[in-house]
């Protein structure tokens, strides 16, 4: 077991004090009362300016207060006027040392500029993601007491709101909780494997991509980022996009620019893509990680352009990409797929052809922050803003937003705006709740946007949230059994959690938002539709059971056992016990639900006609199963109602006797 030694204040015996001026030595000695001065940096020249710097490690007590464990850069700027090149010099000092050694999110600047605090404030107001800079004047180190150091640290709230980010984080300084995820993508690439990251809007996908690119650059991994939401990507046909990919790889590898022509027919495009990409990777003797962001924009059903959504482009593109990935060349491409939903990698068929990227990459959902990570984010940034968040307040915020970093930041930003500027100050639970009321409109606006996207592109998962909000656990569980991927997605997003055999909302705010977004239909306008749907569904279900009973009677015991094993989950088989044909398909007392009947229909391979294929029957039963609006007073549009009626009619033609 590794035991870390406590850090005591002082100066390392090998520290080269002689390289610093007298005023700089005085500052170093004052800091050495609270920090351990470890080593001097190499002198720096930026333009016409010279700088000296050193590293210091906080003592155990200071580390606890600052929430900093690694060493901090201290830069001397021996000039009467601050210029931004001083901050460039700090970055250069950080680059002299291993990332593991230096904390890049916090740095000290000691200047002769009398207005250094206001100068730093002005600069940082232009760059909200720049690290925390604690400004000092040389005269500060003549103070009789020691409070001036920590007062300077906590006056950051005068400079900017560290919580108030709306855009993805491009830098690492305030990126919390996803480092293991980032490392896993790089590790998979290095071992020649693909990866997939999925999450809803505002879940931190883009910030994670930036972190992957930073980690890749630091470890010598070459990356290409394709933003599939950009028309420059999704508006291209499959051949043109493969051609673009070759060009981008050559550019990233600093290879000579060449005209790339892959041809017109799929066979020419695939062959030429393989040749051109092989030449590029071999010339640079390296692999490349290609990151597809917003992958749903080039995926069937959800694509932004018709040729990806309704034509063969997705099929041909991924057939070509997979063929190259699997070819035995020395240097390869690997892929990281980032998007909202892993539907593309869960679908066995594309346009009735084997899906080339089915299970092509492991699915990983962008995780919510753990309680510990939520605490680190809030308390660390809060400290530098003069805000002390106690455990009860942190716990409340985590419960409200389930570790969703964007919403946590928005609430804490609102707390910062409401609390007076006389700080440091403890944040009370009451102050937190009052700030939440002020932030509610924005937060629930974002949540509604997330739910709207889910409803538009992934209505099944959205329906399951509504079932959960209405307390209809039976239908929720039935949908889980029908397609386990639905609940897998909701669990991955952090919208739902499982406790024992029960499912609950992952955090309070999403439960409230789902309930608030329930449609409020006019009952009188929909009552006829409800009655019609309910009556037709009940009669149809009885006739399907009878048809399946007649089918099952023709099976021998071994065949019936095989059917049950293939059509029911292990859990359901345990719940139902020994299941005979009569028990399974009793007209009025069957314990099988509608989605399980569908599994038997699929397995039987009998119930189709010249005008309705097996997949047509399954799709119609799926529609009827999902269209249970009669049970929940749920709104149904005219188009959806007509589509549902068509599904009823197809199934009734097959299973109901003629009148």
QUIBEL-V485526 format. One record per residue. N is the residue number from 1. RES is the residue in three letters. PSI is psi as a letter, one per 40 degrees, with the letter a starting at -180 (999 if undefined). Layout:
n=N res=RES psi=PSI
n=N res=RES psi=PSI
This chain:
n=1 res=UNK psi=h
n=2 res=UNK psi=h
n=3 res=UNK psi=h
n=4 res=UNK psi=h
n=5 res=UNK psi=i
n=6 res=UNK psi=i
n=7 res=UNK psi=h
n=8 res=UNK psi=i
n=9 res=UNK psi=i
n=10 res=UNK psi=a
n=11 res=UNK psi=h
n=12 res=UNK psi=h
n=13 res=UNK psi=d
n=14 res=UNK psi=e
n=15 res=UNK psi=h
n=16 res=UNK psi=g
n=17 res=UNK psi=d
n=18 res=UNK psi=d
n=19 res=UNK psi=e
n=20 res=UNK psi=i
n=21 res=UNK psi=i
n=22 res=UNK psi=d
n=23 res=UNK psi=d
n=24 res=UNK psi=d
n=25 res=UNK psi=d
n=26 res=UNK psi=d
n=27 res=UNK psi=d
n=28 res=UNK psi=d
n=29 res=UNK psi=d
n=30 res=UNK psi=d
n=31 res=UNK psi=d
n=32 res=UNK psi=e
n=33 res=UNK psi=e
n=34 res=UNK psi=e
n=35 res=UNK psi=i
n=36 res=UNK psi=h
n=37 res=UNK psi=h
n=38 res=UNK psi=d
n=39 res=UNK psi=i
n=40 res=UNK psi=i
n=41 res=UNK psi=i
n=42 res=UNK psi=h
n=43 res=UNK psi=i
n=44 res=UNK psi=i
n=45 res=UNK psi=h
n=46 res=UNK psi=h
n=47 res=UNK psi=b
n=48 res=UNK psi=e
n=49 res=UNK psi=i
n=50 res=UNK psi=i
n=51 res=UNK psi=i
n=52 res=UNK psi=i
n=53 res=UNK psi=i
n=54 res=UNK psi=i
n=55 res=UNK psi=i
n=56 res=UNK psi=i
n=57 res=UNK psi=h
n=58 res=UNK psi=i
n=59 res=UNK psi=i
n=60 res=UNK psi=d
n=61 res=UNK psi=d
n=62 res=UNK psi=d
n=63 res=UNK psi=d
n=64 res=UNK psi=d
n=65 res=UNK psi=d
n=66 res=UNK psi=e
n=67 res=UNK psi=f
n=68 res=UNK psi=h
n=69 res=UNK psi=d
n=70 res=UNK psi=i
n=71 res=UNK psi=i
n=72 res=UNK psi=h
n=73 res=UNK psi=h
n=74 res=UNK psi=h
n=75 res=UNK psi=h
n=76 res=UNK psi=h
n=77 res=UNK psi=g
n=78 res=UNK psi=f
n=79 res=UNK psi=i
n=80 res=UNK psi=d
n=81 res=UNK psi=h
n=82 res=UNK psi=h
n=83 res=UNK psi=i
n=84 res=UNK psi=e
n=85 res=UNK psi=d
n=86 res=UNK psi=d
n=87 res=UNK psi=d
n=88 res=UNK psi=d
n=89 res=UNK psi=d
n=90 res=UNK psi=d
n=91 res=UNK psi=d
n=92 res=UNK psi=d
n=93 res=UNK psi=d
n=94 res=UNK psi=d
n=95 res=UNK psi=e
n=96 res=UNK psi=e
n=97 res=UNK psi=i
n=98 res=UNK psi=h
n=99 res=UNK psi=d
n=100 res=UNK psi=d
n=101 res=UNK psi=d
n=102 res=UNK psi=h
n=103 res=UNK psi=h
n=104 res=UNK psi=e
n=105 res=UNK psi=e
n=106 res=UNK psi=h
n=107 res=UNK psi=i
n=108 res=UNK psi=i
n=109 res=UNK psi=h
n=110 res=UNK psi=h
n=111 res=UNK psi=i
n=112 res=UNK psi=e
n=113 res=UNK psi=h
n=114 res=UNK psi=d
n=115 res=UNK psi=f
n=116 res=UNK psi=d
n=117 res=UNK psi=d
n=118 res=UNK psi=d
n=119 res=UNK psi=d
n=120 res=UNK psi=d
n=121 res=UNK psi=d
n=122 res=UNK psi=d
n=123 res=UNK psi=d
n=124 res=UNK psi=d
n=125 res=UNK psi=d
n=126 res=UNK psi=e
n=127 res=UNK psi=g
n=128 res=UNK psi=e
n=129 res=UNK psi=e
n=130 res=UNK psi=i
n=131 res=UNK psi=i
n=132 res=UNK psi=h
n=133 res=UNK psi=h
n=134 res=UNK psi=h
n=135 res=UNK psi=h
n=136 res=UNK psi=i
n=137 res=UNK psi=i
n=138 res=UNK psi=d
n=139 res=UNK psi=d
n=140 res=UNK psi=d
n=141 res=UNK psi=e
n=142 res=UNK psi=e
n=143 res=UNK psi=i
n=144 res=UNK psi=d
n=145 res=UNK psi=i
n=146 res=UNK psi=e
n=147 res=UNK psi=d
n=148 res=UNK psi=d
n=149 res=UNK psi=d
n=150 res=UNK psi=d
n=151 res=UNK psi=d
n=152 res=UNK psi=d
n=153 res=UNK psi=d
n=154 res=UNK psi=e
n=155 res=UNK psi=e
n=156 res=UNK psi=d
n=157 res=UNK psi=e
n=158 res=UNK psi=e
n=159 res=UNK psi=d
n=160 res=UNK psi=i
n=161 res=UNK psi=h
n=162 res=UNK psi=e
n=163 res=UNK psi=d
n=164 res=UNK psi=f
n=165 res=UNK psi=h
n=166 res=UNK psi=d
n=167 res=UNK psi=i
n=168 res=UNK psi=i
n=169 res=UNK psi=h
n=170 res=UNK psi=d
n=171 res=UNK psi=i
n=172 res=UNK psi=e
n=173 res=UNK psi=d
n=174 res=UNK psi=f
n=175 res=UNK psi=h
n=176 res=UNK psi=i
n=177 res=UNK psi=e
n=178 res=UNK psi=e
n=179 res=UNK psi=d
n=180 res=UNK psi=d
n=181 res=UNK psi=d
n=182 res=UNK psi=d
n=183 res=UNK psi=d
n=184 res=UNK psi=d
n=185 res=UNK psi=d
n=186 res=UNK psi=d
n=187 res=UNK psi=d
n=188 res=UNK psi=d
n=189 res=UNK psi=d
n=190 res=UNK psi=d
n=191 res=UNK psi=e
n=192 res=UNK psi=f
n=193 res=UNK psi=i
n=194 res=UNK psi=i
n=195 res=UNK psi=i
n=196 res=UNK psi=h
n=197 res=UNK psi=h
n=198 res=UNK psi=i
n=199 res=UNK psi=i
n=200 res=UNK psi=i
n=201 res=UNK psi=i
n=202 res=UNK psi=e
n=203 res=UNK psi=e
n=204 res=UNK psi=e
n=205 res=UNK psi=d
n=206 res=UNK psi=d
n=207 res=UNK psi=d
n=208 res=UNK psi=d
n=209 res=UNK psi=d
n=210 res=UNK psi=d
n=211 res=UNK psi=d
n=212 res=UNK psi=d
n=213 res=UNK psi=d
n=214 res=UNK psi=d
n=215 res=UNK psi=d
n=216 res=UNK psi=d
n=217 res=UNK psi=d
n=218 res=UNK psi=d
n=219 res=UNK psi=e
n=220 res=UNK psi=e
n=221 res=UNK psi=h
n=222 res=UNK psi=h
n=223 res=UNK psi=i
n=224 res=UNK psi=h
n=225 res=UNK psi=h
n=226 res=UNK psi=h
n=227 res=UNK psi=h
n=228 res=UNK psi=e
n=229 res=UNK psi=e
n=230 res=UNK psi=h
n=231 res=UNK psi=d
n=232 res=UNK psi=e
n=233 res=UNK psi=c
n=234 res=UNK psi=d
n=235 res=UNK psi=e
n=236 res=UNK psi=i
n=237 res=UNK psi=i
n=238 res=UNK psi=d
n=239 res=UNK psi=d
n=240 res=UNK psi=d
n=241 res=UNK psi=d
n=242 res=UNK psi=d
n=243 res=UNK psi=d
n=244 res=UNK psi=d
n=245 res=UNK psi=d
n=246 res=UNK psi=d
n=247 res=UNK psi=d
n=248 res=UNK psi=d
n=249 res=UNK psi=d
n=250 res=UNK psi=d
n=251 res=UNK psi=d
n=252 res=UNK psi=d
n=253 res=UNK psi=e
n=254 res=UNK psi=f
n=255 res=UNK psi=i
n=256 res=UNK psi=h
n=257 res=UNK psi=h
n=258 res=UNK psi=i
n=259 res=UNK psi=h
n=260 res=UNK psi=h
n=261 res=UNK psi=h
n=262 res=UNK psi=e
n=263 res=UNK psi=a
n=264 res=UNK psi=d
n=265 res=UNK psi=i
n=266 res=UNK psi=d
n=267 res=UNK psi=d
n=268 res=UNK psi=d
n=269 res=UNK psi=d
n=270 res=UNK psi=d
n=271 res=UNK psi=d
n=272 res=UNK psi=d
n=273 res=UNK psi=d
n=274 res=UNK psi=d
n=275 res=UNK psi=d
n=276 res=UNK psi=d
n=277 res=UNK psi=d
n=278 res=UNK psi=d
n=279 res=UNK psi=d
n=280 res=UNK psi=d
n=281 res=UNK psi=d
n=282 res=UNK psi=d
n=283 res=UNK psi=d
n=284 res=UNK psi=e
n=285 res=UNK psi=f
n=286 res=UNK psi=i
n=287 res=UNK psi=i
n=288 res=UNK psi=h
n=289 res=UNK psi=h
n=290 res=UNK psi=h
n=291 res=UNK psi=h
n=292 res=UNK psi=h
n=293 res=UNK psi=i
n=294 res=UNK psi=f
n=295 res=UNK psi=d
n=296 res=UNK psi=e
n=297 res=UNK psi=e
n=298 res=UNK psi=f
n=299 res=UNK psi=i
n=300 res=UNK psi=i
n=301 res=UNK psi=d
n=302 res=UNK psi=e
n=303 res=UNK psi=i
n=304 res=UNK psi=d
n=305 res=UNK psi=i
n=306 res=UNK psi=d
n=307 res=UNK psi=d
n=308 res=UNK psi=d
n=309 res=UNK psi=d
n=310 res=UNK psi=e
n=311 res=UNK psi=a
n=312 res=UNK psi=e
n=313 res=UNK psi=d
n=314 res=UNK psi=d
n=315 res=UNK psi=d
n=316 res=UNK psi=d
n=317 res=UNK psi=d
n=318 res=UNK psi=d
n=319 res=UNK psi=d
n=320 res=UNK psi=d
n=321 res=UNK psi=d
n=322 res=UNK psi=d
n=323 res=UNK psi=d
n=324 res=UNK psi=d
n=325 res=UNK psi=d
n=326 res=UNK psi=e
n=327 res=UNK psi=i
n=328 res=UNK psi=f
n=329 res=UNK psi=i
n=330 res=UNK psi=d
n=331 res=UNK psi=h
n=332 res=UNK psi=i
n=333 res=UNK psi=i
n=334 res=UNK psi=i
n=335 res=UNK psi=i
n=336 res=UNK psi=h
n=337 res=UNK psi=h
n=338 res=UNK psi=h
n=339 res=UNK psi=a
n=340 res=UNK psi=d
n=341 res=UNK psi=h
n=342 res=UNK psi=f
n=343 res=UNK psi=d
n=344 res=UNK psi=d
n=345 res=UNK psi=e
n=346 res=UNK psi=e
n=347 res=UNK psi=h
n=348 res=UNK psi=d
n=349 res=UNK psi=i
n=350 res=UNK psi=h
n=351 res=UNK psi=f
n=352 res=UNK psi=e
n=353 res=UNK psi=i
n=354 res=UNK psi=h
n=355 res=UNK psi=h
n=356 res=UNK psi=e
n=357 res=UNK psi=f
n=358 res=UNK psi=h
n=359 res=UNK psi=f
n=360 res=UNK psi=d
n=361 res=UNK psi=i
n=362 res=UNK psi=i
n=363 res=UNK psi=h
n=364 res=UNK psi=h
n=365 res=UNK psi=h
n=366 res=UNK psi=h
n=367 res=UNK psi=i
n=368 res=UNK psi=i
n=369 res=UNK psi=i
n=370 res=UNK psi=i
n=371 res=UNK psi=d
n=372 res=UNK psi=d
n=373 res=UNK psi=d
n=374 res=UNK psi=d
n=375 res=UNK psi=d
n=376 res=UNK psi=d
n=377 res=UNK psi=d
n=378 res=UNK psi=d
n=379 res=UNK psi=d
n=380 res=UNK psi=d
n=381 res=UNK psi=d
n=382 res=UNK psi=d
n=383 res=UNK psi=d
n=384 res=UNK psi=e
n=385 res=UNK psi=e
n=386 res=UNK psi=f
n=387 res=UNK psi=h
n=388 res=UNK psi=h
n=389 res=UNK psi=h
n=390 res=UNK psi=i
n=391 res=UNK psi=d
n=392 res=UNK psi=d
n=393 res=UNK psi=d
n=394 res=UNK psi=d
n=395 res=UNK psi=d
n=396 res=UNK psi=d
n=397 res=UNK psi=d
n=398 res=UNK psi=d
n=399 res=UNK psi=d
n=400 res=UNK psi=d
n=401 res=UNK psi=e
n=402 res=UNK psi=f
n=403 res=UNK psi=e
n=404 res=UNK psi=h
n=405 res=UNK psi=d
n=406 res=UNK psi=d
n=407 res=UNK psi=d
n=408 res=UNK psi=d
n=409 res=UNK psi=d
n=410 res=UNK psi=d
n=411 res=UNK psi=d
n=412 res=UNK psi=d
n=413 res=UNK psi=d
n=414 res=UNK psi=d
n=415 res=UNK psi=d
n=416 res=UNK psi=d
n=417 res=UNK psi=d
n=418 res=UNK psi=d
n=419 res=UNK psi=h
n=420 res=UNK psi=i
n=421 res=UNK psi=e
n=422 res=UNK psi=h
n=423 res=UNK psi=i
n=424 res=UNK psi=i
n=425 res=UNK psi=i
n=426 res=UNK psi=h
n=427 res=UNK psi=h
n=428 res=UNK psi=i
n=429 res=UNK psi=d
n=430 res=UNK psi=d
n=431 res=UNK psi=d
n=432 res=UNK psi=d
n=433 res=UNK psi=d
n=434 res=UNK psi=d
n=435 res=UNK psi=d
n=436 res=UNK psi=d
n=437 res=UNK psi=d
n=438 res=UNK psi=d
n=439 res=UNK psi=e
n=440 res=UNK psi=d
n=441 res=UNK psi=d
n=442 res=UNK psi=d
n=443 res=UNK psi=d
n=444 res=UNK psi=d
n=445 res=UNK psi=d
n=446 res=UNK psi=d
n=447 res=UNK psi=d
n=448 res=UNK psi=d
n=449 res=UNK psi=d
n=450 res=UNK psi=d
n=451 res=UNK psi=d
n=452 res=UNK psi=d
n=453 res=UNK psi=d
n=454 res=UNK psi=d
n=455 res=UNK psi=d
n=456 res=UNK psi=d
n=457 res=UNK psi=d
n=458 res=UNK psi=g
n=459 res=UNK psi=d
n=460 res=UNK psi=d
n=461 res=UNK psi=d
n=462 res=UNK psi=d
n=463 res=UNK psi=d
n=464 res=UNK psi=d
n=465 res=UNK psi=d
n=466 res=UNK psi=d
n=467 res=UNK psi=d
n=468 res=UNK psi=d
n=469 res=UNK psi=d
n=470 res=UNK psi=e
n=471 res=UNK psi=e
n=472 res=UNK psi=g
n=473 res=UNK psi=d
n=474 res=UNK psi=d
n=475 res=UNK psi=d
n=476 res=UNK psi=d
n=477 res=UNK psi=d
n=478 res=UNK psi=d
n=479 res=UNK psi=d
n=480 res=UNK psi=d
n=481 res=UNK psi=d
n=482 res=UNK psi=d
n=483 res=UNK psi=g
n=484 res=UNK psi=d
n=485 res=UNK psi=d
n=486 res=UNK psi=d
n=487 res=UNK psi=d
n=488 res=UNK psi=d
n=489 res=UNK psi=d
n=490 res=UNK psi=d
n=491 res=UNK psi=d
n=492 res=UNK psi=d
n=493 res=UNK psi=e
n=494 res=UNK psi=e
n=495 res=UNK psi=d
n=496 res=UNK psi=i
n=497 res=UNK psi=i
n=498 res=UNK psi=h
n=499 res=UNK psi=h
n=500 res=UNK psi=b
n=501 res=UNK psi=e
n=502 res=UNK psi=i
n=503 res=UNK psi=i
n=504 res=UNK psi=i
n=505 res=UNK psi=i
n=506 res=UNK psi=d
n=507 res=UNK psi=i
n=508 res=UNK psi=d
n=509 res=UNK psi=d
n=510 res=UNK psi=d
n=511 res=UNK psi=d
n=512 res=UNK psi=d
n=513 res=UNK psi=d
n=514 res=UNK psi=d
n=515 res=UNK psi=d
n=516 res=UNK psi=d
n=517 res=UNK psi=e
n=518 res=UNK psi=h
n=519 res=UNK psi=i
n=520 res=UNK psi=g
n=521 res=UNK psi=i
n=522 res=UNK psi=h
n=523 res=UNK psi=d
n=524 res=UNK psi=d
n=525 res=UNK psi=d
n=526 res=UNK psi=e
n=527 res=UNK psi=d
n=528 res=UNK psi=d
n=529 res=UNK psi=d
n=530 res=UNK psi=d
n=531 res=UNK psi=d
n=532 res=UNK psi=d
n=533 res=UNK psi=d
n=534 res=UNK psi=d
n=535 res=UNK psi=d
n=536 res=UNK psi=d
n=537 res=UNK psi=d
n=538 res=UNK psi=d
n=539 res=UNK psi=d
n=540 res=UNK psi=d
n=541 res=UNK psi=d
n=542 res=UNK psi=d
n=543 res=UNK psi=d
n=544 res=UNK psi=d
n=545 res=UNK psi=d
n=546 res=UNK psi=d
n=547 res=UNK psi=d
n=548 res=UNK psi=d
n=549 res=UNK psi=d
n=550 res=UNK psi=d
n=551 res=UNK psi=d
n=552 res=UNK psi=d
n=553 res=UNK psi=d
n=554 res=UNK psi=e
n=555 res=UNK psi=i
n=556 res=UNK psi=i
n=557 res=UNK psi=d
n=558 res=UNK psi=d
n=559 res=UNK psi=d
n=560 res=UNK psi=d
n=561 res=UNK psi=d
n=562 res=UNK psi=d
n=563 res=UNK psi=d
n=564 res=UNK psi=d
n=565 res=UNK psi=d
n=566 res=UNK psi=d
n=567 res=UNK psi=e
n=568 res=UNK psi=i
n=569 res=UNK psi=i
n=570 res=UNK psi=d
n=571 res=UNK psi=d
n=572 res=UNK psi=d
n=573 res=UNK psi=d
n=574 res=UNK psi=d
n=575 res=UNK psi=d
n=576 res=UNK psi=d
n=577 res=UNK psi=a
n=578 res=UNK psi=h
n=579 res=UNK psi=h
n=580 res=UNK psi=i
n=581 res=UNK psi=d
n=582 res=UNK psi=d
n=583 res=UNK psi=d
n=584 res=UNK psi=d
n=585 res=UNK psi=f
n=586 res=UNK psi=h
n=587 res=UNK psi=d
n=588 res=UNK psi=e
n=589 res=UNK psi=e
n=590 res=UNK psi=h
n=591 res=UNK psi=e
n=592 res=UNK psi=h
n=593 res=UNK psi=i
n=594 res=UNK psi=d
n=595 res=UNK psi=d
n=596 res=UNK psi=d
n=597 res=UNK psi=d
n=598 res=UNK psi=d
n=599 res=UNK psi=d
n=600 res=UNK psi=d
n=601 res=UNK psi=d
n=602 res=UNK psi=d
n=603 res=UNK psi=d
n=604 res=UNK psi=d
n=605 res=UNK psi=f
n=606 res=UNK psi=d
n=607 res=UNK psi=g
n=608 res=UNK psi=i
n=609 res=UNK psi=a
n=610 res=UNK psi=d
n=611 res=UNK psi=e
n=612 res=UNK psi=h
n=613 res=UNK psi=i
n=614 res=UNK psi=d
n=615 res=UNK psi=d
n=616 res=UNK psi=d
n=617 res=UNK psi=d
n=618 res=UNK psi=d
n=619 res=UNK psi=d
n=620 res=UNK psi=d
n=621 res=UNK psi=d
n=622 res=UNK psi=d
n=623 res=UNK psi=d
n=624 res=UNK psi=d
n=625 res=UNK psi=d
n=626 res=UNK psi=d
n=627 res=UNK psi=f
n=628 res=UNK psi=f
n=629 res=UNK psi=d
n=630 res=UNK psi=d
n=631 res=UNK psi=e
n=632 res=UNK psi=e
n=633 res=UNK psi=f
n=634 res=UNK psi=i
n=635 res=UNK psi=i
n=636 res=UNK psi=h
n=637 res=UNK psi=i
n=638 res=UNK psi=d
n=639 res=UNK psi=d
n=640 res=UNK psi=d
n=641 res=UNK psi=d
n=642 res=UNK psi=d
n=643 res=UNK psi=d
n=644 res=UNK psi=d
n=645 res=UNK psi=d
n=646 res=UNK psi=d
n=647 res=UNK psi=d
n=648 res=UNK psi=d
n=649 res=UNK psi=d
n=650 res=UNK psi=d
n=651 res=UNK psi=d
n=652 res=UNK psi=d
n=653 res=UNK psi=d
n=654 res=UNK psi=d
n=655 res=UNK psi=d
n=656 res=UNK psi=h
n=657 res=UNK psi=i
n=658 res=UNK psi=i
n=659 res=UNK psi=999
